[in-house]
Amino acid sequence: MKINLSKKSYVISAGADGLGFAIANKIISSGGKVYLSDINKSKIDKINSNKKYHNKIFAKHLDCTNPKDIKEYFKSLSNLKKIDGLINNIGIAGPTKYLQNISIDEWDQTIKTNLSSHFYFAKFAIPFLKKAKKGSIINLSSTAGLYGFAQRSPYASSKWAVIGLTKTLAVELGKFKIRVNAICPGSVNGDRMDRVINAKAKLINSSNKKVRKELESMVSLNTFVEKEDIASMALFLLSDASENVSGQIMTVDGNTERMN
Ligand SMILES: NC(=O)c1ccc[n+]([C@@H]2O[C@H](COP(=O)([O-])OP(=O)(O)OC[C@H]3O[C@@H](n4cnc5c(N)ncnc54)[C@H](O)[C@@H]3O)[C@@H](O)[C@H]2O)c1
């Protein structure tokens, strides 16, 4: 399927690495432009100084949990006139602990980052999306948004909430031809899952190898997925190939059968 996103602009929160950056690369390889922001300044500087991304990816140093700064960021995009898509990608893993051991700060930070930030970006992006006359919002949830997930209560709660946000926003924005869908990645190969596995192994006194094997055994295809798999789903949801797809929860996870 050949997808052409030329003359189209997309905003990605927390997009300088991981899934957001994989999605950014997918968009530019289909001719679109990407406006990404991230709290990691050195990654932002690296993107902006790389000729490969010149005039394709516009990277901004930003704390994507700060509503005041997000509002200013969208003001700075006003020369764009319209935005064709928003990828609400920001999301932290949060603590790996039993609930009674989670601090109030850990809880609040996970919920704010994983849920409130999606609200802030959507709030300020919607006027731009309406100007495009049609558009696509993708919210990054997780398979943790579909199951109970022991030792990860703030993360799982935030990811369930992202699904509620997706379903609700799809209803509100349908009349403007703005589609809203969620992607639920399973365990994605990369640094973040390595850190999650390490934290779990420490908590339950196990080895990283055993924890990984256990996670794989919960999936029908017996595998972790790749960033590229998520980026391909995002490209589909941004493109006209999915123009009648809205309010959907797309899992890209090899079919999770259980989480515990
Ligand atoms: N990686 C996985 O296995 C996995 C699985 C399911 C769901 N997800 C979800 O997918 C999304 C992307 O995950 P990822 O693995 O690419 O993330 P990641 O941990 O690799 O982080 C991506 C980027 O987020 C940035 N970031 C963190 N806090 C920020 C802040 N306050 N403001 C701005 N930028 C900030 C980091 O600097 C980094 O560049 C998240 O919502 C995550 O919950 C990931």
The ligand as an SDF file (V2000), in Angstrom:
LIG
                    3D

 44 48  0  0  0  0  0  0  0  0999 V2000
    7.9600    0.5800   24.6510 N   0  0  0  0  0  0  0  0  0  0  0  0
    6.9810   -0.2710   24.9530 C   0  0  0  0  0  0  0  0  0  0  0  0
    7.1890   -1.4890   25.1490 O   0  0  0  0  0  0  0  0  0  0  0  0
    5.5490    0.2450   25.0440 C   0  0  0  0  0  0  0  0  0  0  0  0
    4.5140   -0.6940   25.2120 C   0  0  0  0  0  0  0  0  0  0  0  0
    3.2020   -0.2360   25.3140 C   0  0  0  0  0  0  0  0  0  0  0  0
    2.9240    1.1150   25.2290 C   0  0  0  0  0  0  0  0  0  0  0  0
    3.9350    2.0160   25.0690 N   0  0  0  0  0  0  0  0  0  0  0  0
    3.5760    3.4350   25.0060 C   0  0  0  0  0  0  0  0  0  0  0  0
    4.0750    4.0200   23.8130 O   0  0  0  0  0  0  0  0  0  0  0  0
    4.4470    5.3890   24.0560 C   0  0  0  0  0  0  0  0  0  0  0  0
    5.8880    5.5960   23.6470 C   0  0  0  0  0  0  0  0  0  0  0  0
    6.6900    4.7110   24.3970 O   0  0  0  0  0  0  0  0  0  0  0  0
    8.2910    4.5940   24.1810 P   0  0  0  0  0  0  0  0  0  0  0  0
    8.6640    3.2320   24.6020 O   0  0  0  0  0  0  0  0  0  0  0  0
    8.6680    5.0610   22.8280 O   0  0  0  0  0  0  0  0  0  0  0  0
    8.8030    5.6500   25.2730 O   0  0  0  0  0  0  0  0  0  0  0  0
   10.2890    5.9600   25.7620 P   0  0  0  0  0  0  0  0  0  0  0  0
   10.3680    5.5820   27.2050 O   0  0  0  0  0  0  0  0  0  0  0  0
   11.2750    5.3790   24.8030 O   0  0  0  0  0  0  0  0  0  0  0  0
   10.3260    7.5710   25.7060 O   0  0  0  0  0  0  0  0  0  0  0  0
   10.1360    8.2960   24.4970 C   0  0  0  0  0  0  0  0  0  0  0  0
   10.4920    9.7380   24.7320 C   0  0  0  0  0  0  0  0  0  0  0  0
    9.7010   10.3370   25.7620 O   0  0  0  0  0  0  0  0  0  0  0  0
   10.4430   11.4620   26.2250 C   0  0  0  0  0  0  0  0  0  0  0  0
    9.8350   12.0250   27.4360 N   0  0  0  0  0  0  0  0  0  0  0  0
    9.7020   11.4550   28.6560 C   0  0  0  0  0  0  0  0  0  0  0  0
    9.1030   12.3270   29.5150 N   0  0  0  0  0  0  0  0  0  0  0  0
    8.8560   13.4620   28.8080 C   0  0  0  0  0  0  0  0  0  0  0  0
    8.2610   14.7260   29.1210 C   0  0  0  0  0  0  0  0  0  0  0  0
    7.8140   15.0050   30.3430 N   0  0  0  0  0  0  0  0  0  0  0  0
    8.1390   15.6510   28.1360 N   0  0  0  0  0  0  0  0  0  0  0  0
    8.6090   15.3910   26.8970 C   0  0  0  0  0  0  0  0  0  0  0  0
    9.1940   14.2320   26.5480 N   0  0  0  0  0  0  0  0  0  0  0  0
    9.3160   13.2740   27.4820 C   0  0  0  0  0  0  0  0  0  0  0  0
   11.8200   10.8560   26.4010 C   0  0  0  0  0  0  0  0  0  0  0  0
   12.8150   11.8830   26.4880 O   0  0  0  0  0  0  0  0  0  0  0  0
   11.9570    9.9880   25.1590 C   0  0  0  0  0  0  0  0  0  0  0  0
   12.6300   10.6570   24.1020 O   0  0  0  0  0  0  0  0  0  0  0  0
    4.1680    5.6340   25.5490 C   0  0  0  0  0  0  0  0  0  0  0  0
    2.8940    6.2180   25.6960 O   0  0  0  0  0  0  0  0  0  0  0  0
    4.2090    4.2400   26.1280 C   0  0  0  0  0  0  0  0  0  0  0  0
    3.4870    4.1300   27.3510 O   0  0  0  0  0  0  0  0  0  0  0  0
    5.2370    1.6040   24.9680 C   0  0  0  0  0  0  0  0  0  0  0  0
  1  2  1  0
  2  3  2  0
  2  4  1  0
  4  5  1  0
  4 44  2  0
  5  6  2  0
  6  7  1  0
  7  8  2  0
  8  9  1  0
  8 44  1  0
  9 10  1  0
  9 42  1  0
 10 11  1  0
 11 12  1  0
 11 40  1  0
 12 13  1  0
 13 14  1  0
 14 15  2  0
 14 16  1  0
 14 17  1  0
 17 18  1  0
 18 19  2  0
 18 20  1  0
 18 21  1  0
 21 22  1  0
 22 23  1  0
 23 24  1  0
 23 38  1  0
 24 25  1  0
 25 26  1  0
 25 36  1  0
 26 27  1  0
 26 35  1  0
 27 28  2  0
 28 29  1  0
 29 30  1  0
 29 35  2  0
 30 31  1  0
 30 32  2  0
 32 33  1  0
 33 34  2  0
 34 35  1  0
 36 37  1  0
 36 38  1  0
 38 39  1  0
 40 41  1  0
 40 42  1  0
 42 43  1  0
M  CHG  2   8   1  16  -1
M  END
$$$$
